[in-house]
Amino acid sequence: MSANWYVLRSKARKEDAVYAQALQRGLEVFYPRLRVNPVNPRARKVRPYFPGYMFVRVDLEAVGRSV
């Protein structure tokens, strides 16, 4: 079976930790983020495009469903 894309849901504001763990396991992850420019130019932040969600490409038969 080939690898497919799945939606991975995480707790709010924990996306970066989940992203790091997925990369550490060697998974292909798509985690789009936006650069937000508020009124204060020193307060630039990067926020997730889809808060609480990211996309993972994995072969569940090879890896298992515990991933």
N, C-alpha and C positions, 0 to 999 in steps of 0.2 A: 504494500500500500504506500502511496506517496504522502508527503507531508501536506497538510492543509492549514489554512488560517483559522484561528479561533479567537474569540473575544475573552480576555482575561480581566476579571473584575477584582478590584482591590478596595480597601477601605479608603475613605477620603483622606487626602494629604499623605498617604503612604505609598503613592505611586513610584516615587524614586527608589524606595527600598525594594519594592517588588521588581522594578526594572533591573536593579543591580543584581538581585538574586537570579533572575531569569538569564541575564548575560553570563553570570558565573556558572550556570548549568549548561551553557553553550547553546541556548535557544536563540532563534532569530526573532527579534522583537521590533515592532513598529510602535513607537511611542511619540506621537506628534505633540509639539509644544509651541506656544506663542510667546513672543516677546511683548510684554505689556509696558507701555510708556505712560505712566501717570503724569500729573501736572508737575511734580517734582522730578527733574531729570536725573537726580541721583538715586531715585527709588525704582529704577528699572528692574523688572522681575520677569522670570520665565514661568509661565503657567501651562498646565496641560490643556490641550485642545479639547479632549474628552475627559473631564475629571472623573477619576475612579475607574477608567478603562484603558486598556492597551491591547494590542493585537499580537498574537504569538503564532508563529508557523512551526508546527511540530507534527511528527508521525506518532500518533498515540499507540499504535501497535508496537513500535520499537521502544518507546520510552516508558509507556504505561500511563494510566490515568491519574496517578498520584502527582503528576507534574502540575 
